């Protein structure tokens, strides 16, 4: 069983998946920072200073007027945090778009590499064996 496990781990697909998960986790931190630190301020600027992360509705309990979402949760109130959901959707859309662009770029690089290999394969290395034999035959006829 241990040998089978080693064989399974040694396969390229498992290692590729592990690397992908690690890079994905690091990438998520970058995207969260990009959304929180770069995109949200612009969204807030165009929306008149609205901060989605602190948008919520109190379902039960009492919360001071204008309290942040964290303060409302600490007060023990049941809150419907629709702003956090909006931010999660925005994060997802940005991550999906960036991943799409990366996959698109990788596919273009693969296509370019494949075309270059085809050109190299199609380039004749010289006359074929049939061409040489034909030339010899023709020369002998003369």
DRENZARO-793018 format. One line per field, with one value per atom (N, C-alpha, C): residue number from 1; residue in three letters; z, y, x. Coordinates in Angstrom, 3 decimals. Each point is the difference from the previous one (the first is absolute). Layout:
seq: c(NUM/...)
type: c(ala/...)
up: c(Z/...)
north: c(Y/...)
east: c(X/...)
***
This chain:
seq: c(1/1/1/2/2/2/3/3/3/4/4/4/5/5/5/6/6/6/7/7/7/8/8/8/9/9/9/10/10/10/11/11/11/12/12/12/13/13/13/14/14/14/15/15/15/16/16/16/17/17/17/18/18/18/19/19/19/20/20/20/21/21/21/22/22/22/23/23/23/24/24/24/25/25/25/26/26/26/27/27/27/28/28/28/29/29/29/30/30/30/31/31/31/32/32/32/33/33/33/34/34/34/35/35/35/36/36/36/37/37/37/38/38/38/39/39/39/40/40/40/41/41/41/42/42/42/43/43/43/44/44/44/45/45/45/46/46/46/47/47/47/48/48/48/49/49/49/50/50/50/51/51/51/52/52/52/53/53/53/54/54/54/55/55/55/56/56/56/57/57/57/58/58/58/59/59/59/60/60/60/61/61/61/62/62/62/63/63/63/64/64/64/65/65/65/66/66/66/67/67/67/68/68/68/69/69/69/70/70/70/71/71/71/72/72/72/73/73/73/74/74/74/75/75/75/76/76/76/77/77/77/78/78/78/79/79/79/80/80/80/81/81/81/82/82/82/83/83/83/84/84/84/85/85/85/86/86/86/87/87/87/88/88/88/89/89/89/90/90/90/91/91/91/92/92/92/93/93/93/94/94/94/95/95/95/96/96/96/97/97/97/98/98/98/99/99/99/100/100/100/101/101/101/102/102/102/103/103/103/104/104/104/105/105/105/106/106/106/107/107/107/108/108/108/109/109/109/110/110/110/111/111/111/112/112/112/113/113/113/114/114/114/115/115/115/116/116/116/117/117/117/118/118/118/119/119/119/120/120/120/121/121/121/122/122/122/123/123/123/124/124/124/125/125/125/126/126/126/127/127/127/128/128/128/129/129/129/130/130/130/131/131/131/132/132/132/133/133/133/134/134/134/135/135/135/136/136/136/137/137/137/138/138/138/139/139/139/140/140/140/141/141/141/142/142/142)
type: c(unk/unk/unk/unk/unk/unk/unk/unk/unk/unk/unk/unk/unk/unk/unk/unk/unk/unk/unk/unk/unk/unk/unk/unk/unk/unk/unk/unk/unk/unk/unk/unk/unk/unk/unk/unk/unk/unk/unk/unk/unk/unk/unk/unk/unk/unk/unk/unk/unk/unk/unk/unk/unk/unk/unk/unk/unk/unk/unk/unk/unk/unk/unk/unk/unk/unk/unk/unk/unk/unk/unk/unk/unk/unk/unk/unk/unk/unk/unk/unk/unk/unk/unk/unk/unk/unk/unk/unk/unk/unk/unk/unk/unk/unk/unk/unk/unk/unk/unk/unk/unk/unk/unk/unk/unk/unk/unk/unk/unk/unk/unk/unk/unk/unk/unk/unk/unk/unk/unk/unk/unk/unk/unk/unk/unk/unk/unk/unk/unk/unk/unk/unk/unk/unk/unk/unk/unk/unk/unk/unk/unk/unk/unk/unk/unk/unk/unk/unk/unk/unk/unk/unk/unk/unk/unk/unk/unk/unk/unk/unk/unk/unk/unk/unk/unk/unk/unk/unk/unk/unk/unk/unk/unk/unk/unk/unk/unk/unk/unk/unk/unk/unk/unk/unk/unk/unk/unk/unk/unk/unk/unk/unk/unk/unk/unk/unk/unk/unk/unk/unk/unk/unk/unk/unk/unk/unk/unk/unk/unk/unk/unk/unk/unk/unk/unk/unk/unk/unk/unk/unk/unk/unk/unk/unk/unk/unk/unk/unk/unk/unk/unk/unk/unk/unk/unk/unk/unk/unk/unk/unk/unk/unk/unk/unk/unk/unk/unk/unk/unk/unk/unk/unk/unk/unk/unk/unk/unk/unk/unk/unk/unk/unk/unk/unk/unk/unk/unk/unk/unk/unk/unk/unk/unk/unk/unk/unk/unk/unk/unk/unk/unk/unk/unk/unk/unk/unk/unk/unk/unk/unk/unk/unk/unk/unk/unk/unk/unk/unk/unk/unk/unk/unk/unk/unk/unk/unk/unk/unk/unk/unk/unk/unk/unk/unk/unk/unk/unk/unk/unk/unk/unk/unk/unk/unk/unk/unk/unk/unk/unk/unk/unk/unk/unk/unk/unk/unk/unk/unk/unk/unk/unk/unk/unk/unk/unk/unk/unk/unk/unk/unk/unk/unk/unk/unk/unk/unk/unk/unk/unk/unk/unk/unk/unk/unk/unk/unk/unk/unk/unk/unk/unk/unk/unk/unk/unk/unk/unk/unk/unk/unk/unk/unk/unk/unk/unk/unk/unk/unk/unk/unk/unk/unk/unk/unk/unk/unk/unk/unk/unk/unk/unk/unk/unk/unk/unk/unk/unk/unk/unk/unk/unk/unk/unk/unk/unk/unk/unk/unk/unk/unk/unk/unk/unk/unk/unk/unk)
up: c(0.000/0.000/0.000/0.735/0.041/-1.369/-0.715/-1.348/-0.944/0.106/-0.851/0.284/1.290/0.372/-0.574/0.082/-0.566/-1.512/-0.676/-1.445/-0.330/0.824/-0.209/0.163/1.054/0.271/-1.063/-0.499/-0.974/-1.377/-0.256/-1.301/-0.167/-1.230/-0.293/0.308/-0.218/0.211/1.460/0.921/1.421/0.386/-0.470/0.325/-0.624/-1.230/-0.645/0.787/0.464/0.767/1.310/0.682/1.260/-0.217/-1.033/-0.312/-0.323/-0.751/-0.344/1.227/0.958/1.223/0.802/0.115/0.750/-0.674/-1.299/-0.722/0.072/-0.073/0.101/1.330/1.081/1.321/0.072/-0.529/-0.009/-0.909/-1.129/-0.943/0.620/0.795/0.662/0.914/0.733/0.874/-0.810/-1.158/-0.857/-0.506/-0.441/-0.531/1.098/1.197/1.109/0.282/-0.017/0.211/-1.132/-1.235/-1.144/0.101/0.348/0.105/1.170/1.157/1.192/-0.024/-0.531/0.073/-1.247/-1.153/-1.247/-0.642/-0.073/-0.729/0.864/1.250/0.866/0.157/0.153/0.098/-1.247/-1.195/-1.212/-0.056/0.392/0.027/0.982/1.169/0.990/-0.495/-0.752/-0.548/-0.974/-0.886/-0.976/0.612/1.129/0.657/1.127/0.083/1.013/1.363/0.054/1.273/0.646/-0.724/0.558/0.162/1.185/0.283/0.088/-0.975/-0.044/1.208/0.514/1.068/1.258/0.223/1.199/-0.271/-1.105/-0.284/0.592/0.833/0.624/0.485/0.270/0.587/1.299/1.040/1.300/0.003/0.227/0.045/1.405/0.992/1.387/0.875/1.070/0.907/-0.230/0.843/-0.128/-0.315/-0.933/-0.434/-0.091/0.443/-0.083/-1.464/-0.246/-1.361/-0.567/-1.202/-0.683/0.457/0.794/0.472/-1.159/0.060/-1.044/0.140/-1.024/0.008/1.134/0.219/1.089/1.354/0.177/1.261/0.203/-1.078/0.107/0.367/-0.576/0.334/1.435/0.445/1.376/1.005/-0.403/0.889/0.094/-0.808/0.071/-0.852/-0.851/-0.851/-1.181/-0.418/-1.209/-1.178/-0.868/-1.104/-1.336/-0.977/-1.376/-0.739/-0.159/-0.518/-1.526/-0.656/-1.456/-0.630/0.662/-0.520/-0.113/0.988/-0.048/-1.156/-0.242/-1.134/-1.321/-0.124/-1.219/-0.230/1.069/-0.139/-0.396/0.529/-0.383/-1.482/-0.501/-1.426/-0.842/0.432/-0.731/-0.005/1.157/0.070/-0.957/-0.023/-0.883/-1.463/-0.379/-1.389/-0.411/0.897/-0.309/-0.115/0.939/-0.054/-1.275/-0.328/-1.205/-1.246/-0.046/-1.161/-0.119/1.117/-0.036/-0.394/0.543/-0.379/-1.483/-0.498/-1.424/-0.837/0.398/-0.746/0.036/1.156/0.100/-0.896/0.034/-0.832/-1.476/-0.334/-1.384/-0.453/0.858/-0.320/-0.152/0.915/-0.070/-1.271/-0.365/-1.239/-1.225/-0.014/-1.128/-0.091/1.147/0.005/-0.517/0.432/-0.473/-1.505/-0.510/-1.435/-0.783/0.494/-0.671/-0.024/1.104/0.074/-0.955/-0.063/-0.898/-1.458/-0.345/-1.374/-0.352/0.934/-0.247/-0.221/0.769/-0.166/-1.347/-0.442/-1.299/-1.121/0.126/-1.019/-0.066/1.150/0.030/-0.633/0.284/-0.554/-1.505/-0.483/-1.417/-0.849/0.586/-0.760/-0.523/-1.326/-0.545/0.389/0.319/0.396/-1.214/-1.163/-1.230/-0.890/-1.095/-0.889/0.654/-0.309/0.568/-0.712/0.532/-0.577/-1.414/-0.195/-1.316/-0.998/0.435/-0.894/-0.408/0.929/-0.318/-0.978/0.258/-0.901/-1.403/-0.062/-1.295/-0.739/0.715/-0.617/-0.496/0.778/-0.406/-1.246/0.006/-1.175/-1.249/0.155/-1.141/-0.481/0.937/-0.357/-0.719/0.415/-0.651/-1.390/-0.230/-1.306/-1.016/0.411/-0.917/-0.387)
north: c(-1.195/1.195/1.263/-0.045/1.145/0.250/-1.088/0.136/0.633/-0.419/0.579/1.489/0.361/1.408/0.800/-0.541/0.675/0.175/-1.042/0.090/1.072/0.053/0.991/1.411/0.227/1.326/0.389/-0.986/0.298/0.360/-0.299/0.338/1.511/0.443/1.430/0.754/-0.620/0.700/0.404/-0.865/0.303/1.144/-0.049/1.064/1.330/-0.058/1.223/0.581/-0.876/0.466/0.640/-0.608/0.554/1.377/0.135/1.300/1.017/-0.437/0.891/0.491/-0.881/0.385/0.998/-0.237/0.919/1.365/0.012/1.276/0.677/-0.790/0.561/0.680/-0.593/0.619/1.321/0.023/1.251/1.029/-0.462/0.883/0.618/-0.782/0.510/1.169/-0.100/1.098/1.254/-0.175/1.146/0.636/-0.823/0.537/0.688/-0.572/0.650/1.374/0.086/1.289/0.960/-0.492/0.856/0.541/-0.888/0.434/0.961/-0.389/0.819/1.311/-0.007/1.183/0.867/-0.595/0.773/0.213/-1.037/0.110/0.590/-0.441/0.520/1.516/0.607/1.458/0.685/-0.556/0.579/-0.215/-1.183/-0.263/0.953/0.151/0.926/1.435/0.380/1.356/0.252/-0.972/0.159/-0.167/-0.699/-0.228/1.010/1.014/1.033/-0.411/-0.756/-0.388/-1.219/-0.741/-1.178/-1.119/-0.618/-1.130/-1.255/-0.871/-1.203/-0.901/-0.071/-0.957/0.286/1.231/0.331/0.164/-0.513/0.047/-1.243/0.206/-1.121/0.456/-0.986/0.272/-0.794/0.641/-0.660/-0.809/-1.302/-0.871/-0.062/-0.065/0.033/0.541/0.658/0.601/1.489/0.655/1.451/0.326/0.930/0.441/1.514/0.637/1.458/0.422/1.120/0.545/0.271/-0.477/0.229/-0.920/-1.007/-0.922/-0.868/-0.380/-0.852/-1.412/-0.787/-1.384/-0.776/0.210/-0.686/0.381/1.282/0.459/-0.611/-0.109/-0.602/-1.474/-0.693/-1.419/-0.164/0.876/-0.071/0.280/0.835/0.310/-1.176/-1.033/-1.186/0.093/0.995/0.154/-0.954/-0.490/-0.812/0.972/-0.081/0.947/-0.729/0.649/-0.474/0.817/-0.573/0.731/-0.084/0.713/-0.047/0.702/0.951/0.686/-0.938/-0.865/-0.973/-0.969/-0.337/-0.884/0.696/1.268/0.754/0.017/0.198/0.014/-1.381/-1.065/-1.353/-0.236/0.496/-0.135/0.793/1.211/0.821/-0.695/-0.543/-0.736/-1.178/-0.748/-1.156/0.419/1.037/0.450/0.448/0.687/0.452/-1.198/-0.944/-1.198/-0.782/-0.176/-0.744/0.694/1.326/0.739/-0.125/0.128/-0.103/-1.415/-1.019/-1.380/-0.209/0.554/-0.091/0.615/1.175/0.659/-0.825/-0.605/-0.838/-1.227/-0.664/-1.188/0.386/1.121/0.484/0.242/0.629/0.265/-1.305/-0.937/-1.285/-0.743/0.030/-0.659/0.635/1.324/0.669/-0.400/-0.088/-0.413/-1.434/-0.883/-1.384/-0.067/0.778/0.021/0.506/1.046/0.543/-1.034/-0.674/-1.039/-1.131/-0.410/-1.086/0.406/1.245/0.479/0.036/0.432/0.032/-1.411/-0.961/-1.386/-0.550/0.375/-0.448/0.562/1.266/0.617/-0.712/-0.328/-0.696/-1.382/-0.697/-1.328/0.051/1.043/0.103/0.424/0.609/0.466/-1.216/-0.058/-1.161/0.050/-1.168/-0.098/-0.189/-0.128/-0.239/-0.897/-0.426/-0.855/-1.342/-0.494/-1.279/-1.135/-1.176/-1.180/-0.260/0.217/-0.203/0.999/1.256/1.020/-0.363/-0.479/-0.376/-1.177/-0.977/-1.157/0.399/0.922/0.481/0.727/0.826/0.716/-0.986/-1.026/-1.005/-0.749/-0.367/-0.689/0.857/1.284/0.911/0.188/0.082/0.170/-1.235/-1.181/-1.228/-0.164/0.529/-0.084/0.813/1.054/0.887/-0.621)
east: c(0.831/-0.831/0.879/1.100/0.894/0.618/0.354/0.563/-1.025/-1.255/-1.049/-0.162/0.065/-0.113/1.161/1.233/1.164/-0.154/-0.499/-0.222/-1.034/-1.047/-1.053/0.540/0.782/0.557/1.019/0.731/1.052/-0.548/-1.270/-0.573/-0.018/0.213/0.069/-1.279/-1.148/-1.262/-0.186/0.370/-0.152/0.931/1.222/0.953/-0.441/-0.490/-0.502/-1.166/-0.889/-1.149/0.452/0.968/0.493/0.619/0.798/0.602/-1.090/-1.005/-1.113/-0.748/-0.212/-0.721/0.824/1.296/0.862/0.043/0.184/0.032/-1.369/-1.063/-1.352/-0.238/0.494/-0.162/0.753/1.219/0.762/-0.659/-0.530/-0.660/-1.249/-0.721/-1.204/0.346/1.102/0.411/0.304/0.631/0.301/-1.279/-0.948/-1.256/-0.804/-0.020/-0.711/0.592/1.314/0.654/-0.331/0.021/-0.304/-1.421/-0.943/-1.394/-0.171/0.523/-0.194/0.754/1.206/0.855/-0.010/-0.333/0.060/-1.365/-0.811/-1.268/-1.107/-0.119/-1.063/0.044/1.178/-0.006/-0.576/0.284/-0.572/-1.507/-0.454/-1.444/-0.668/0.610/-0.538/-0.004/1.012/0.082/-1.150/-0.259/-1.076/-1.381/-0.078/-1.295/-0.232/0.810/-0.192/0.527/1.075/0.609/-0.623/-0.809/-0.654/1.019/0.010/0.875/-0.863/0.136/-0.836/0.198/1.215/0.284/-0.795/-0.414/-0.757/-1.492/-0.489/-1.436/-0.654/-0.962/-0.700/-1.371/-0.846/-1.312/-0.084/-0.499/-0.123/-1.295/0.129/-1.173/-0.585/0.865/-0.471/1.116/-0.394/0.968/0.073/0.781/0.153/1.449/0.131/1.324/-0.038/1.080/0.087/-0.037/-0.640/-0.107/1.390/0.247/1.267/1.123/-0.324/1.032/0.497/1.249/0.559/-0.560/0.215/-0.465/0.654/1.277/0.702/-0.580/-0.302/-0.583/-1.382/-0.786/-1.331/0.104/0.959/0.181/0.480/0.902/0.492/-1.110/-0.963/-1.124/-0.968/0.211/-0.850/-1.254/-0.091/-1.178/0.088/-1.161/-0.066/-0.070/0.994/0.068/-0.034/-0.603/-0.045/1.050/1.201/1.158/0.045/-0.911/-0.045/1.195/0.608/1.174/1.198/0.174/1.090/-0.221/-1.263/-0.306/0.312/-0.350/0.311/1.506/0.776/1.455/0.518/-0.606/0.414/-0.268/-1.137/-0.318/0.994/0.328/0.980/1.359/0.413/1.271/-0.002/-1.105/-0.098/0.111/-0.709/0.033/1.402/0.687/1.362/0.931/-0.089/0.844/-0.284/-1.285/-0.363/0.544/-0.083/0.501/1.515/0.713/1.454/0.426/-0.675/0.318/-0.288/-1.103/-0.317/1.117/0.470/1.069/1.290/0.322/1.194/-0.113/-1.154/-0.205/0.063/-0.581/0.029/1.436/0.802/1.401/0.779/-0.208/0.704/-0.389/-1.273/-0.435/0.644/0.128/0.659/1.472/0.665/1.402/0.120/-0.907/0.027/-0.241/-0.951/-0.282/1.209/0.636/1.180/1.114/0.209/1.030/-0.315/-1.276/-0.394/0.201/-0.321/0.197/1.476/0.843/1.440/0.533/-0.500/0.436/-0.450/-1.207/-0.495/0.872/0.389/0.844/1.345/0.553/1.278/-0.139/-1.094/-0.211/-0.236/-0.670/-0.326/1.198/0.990/1.156/0.777/0.197/0.724/1.473/0.523/1.402/0.895/-0.578/0.750/-0.851/0.552/-0.780/-0.301/-1.183/-0.396/0.724/-0.149/0.637/-0.516/-1.282/-0.611/0.581/0.161/0.564/1.426/0.798/1.381/0.042/-0.844/-0.025/-0.466/-0.950/-0.470/1.121/0.752/1.127/1.064/0.301/0.979/-0.483/-1.260/-0.569/0.120/-0.388/0.056/1.437/0.947/1.406/0.522/-0.428/0.443/-0.598/-1.150/-0.640/0.779/0.655/0.725/1.254)
***
